[in-house]
Amino acid sequence: MHGSAMVTLTVISFFLTLVLILWRPRGLNEAIPAMGGAILVILSGSVSWSDLVTIGDTVSGAAITIMSTIVMAIILESFGFFTWAAEGLAARAKGSGIRLFWYVNLLCFLMTLFFNNDGSILITTPILLILLKNLGLKNKQKIPYLLSGALIATASSAPIGVSNVVNLIALKIVDMDLYKHTEMMFIPSTLGLLFLLFIIFLLVRRELPGKLPSAWRGIHPDPRSHPLKSHSPAVAKIKNRSRFMLYILLFVFSVRVGLFVASFAGIPVWVVAVIGSGLLLGWRWLYLNISPADMIKKTPWHILIFCFGMYVIIYGLHNIGLTERLISIFQPIVSGNLLNASLSMGSLISVMSILFNNHPALMVGTLTLTNMGLDPLTLKIAYLANVIGSDIGSLLLPIGTLASLMWMHILKQHHVKINWQDYIRVTFIAIPPTVIFTLVVLYYWVSWLF
């Protein structure tokens, strides 16, 4: 297939895949339309067999890393972590709905740093649902906690590259290690998160209960004294849960540090991630006598298929000239100075993420940057601006990230109603200034560093 027919089929494949991913008829797994679209792109001829080898090398390590950390998140449920964390939040809130707000978002931030944005949503959303249900809050009172938690959990993938699969893929493309990404990005994006959280708090503070319902007020500081109802087999077997959970979190943190050490030493990051999840599985087997066999079913294998399929489609768009068009428009702006590079690329990826989802948006943006012939520093700051647009700017609408879609699906399963109006009345005010603030801070931070 040649010429216009190849271009037409590639473009149709892209938009059809996006529609099916966002619509998800009958709960369709996102990997199915991604792979279907990839097959159409391959048949169109816009992606060659040699391209597929390059794509496989780029995507596989990132997808395996994220799958491994999600496995670790799933294992936490077996240990009764969700219930323990919910109890801890209630104890530390000390009956204050406002104090609970800050603790909820601290938990969501830490879980994304410890795992990744998808894993954080899988961990924190059930924790908050357990917590808010046991506090007896009404649906309207639950929304500020659930919404702010989801926004912070998703946006918190920006500070370190290993917290988002698409960030890892992009790191591979621009040949940047995790250490350099964190050095240049952690301070600006963390300040951006604090800025975002402050705006959210101003918007929802009137909806936060001043005092939590009396059922949990005055709870003893030791959360073990007020155990929640839990169906986890681990709760009854673990004698000192607080100490045990802290050991688990310390191990997870050690694995996280190991990822950076591996990146610095030139060891594939996915190797450390797989070893870490394997050791945690073995720990669970020895301590709770739960065989690792259940992970064959619970592991999100579809992530590998989804990432590969989406990158095939994006590579097809790249090969038919999309990135050339973007280069002709944005190269003069990006090459002007570092502030232009930060603001222009961050804004572009934000808009593309809102319209097309952040996975394809960041991939297109990164491929565009690598073909602009930029100097190393401009390339890095423009790439980091892409990440800010992809991880924070994409949150303007709930369709901007897979983590947000996953979050809404979990809430629907638990009959908690948060509609688009509840979502956008916060994000339309909070997200645009946060993106601009973070992009400007990124420019000044990188300029100071170098």
Disulfide bonds with the S-S distance in Angstrom:
none
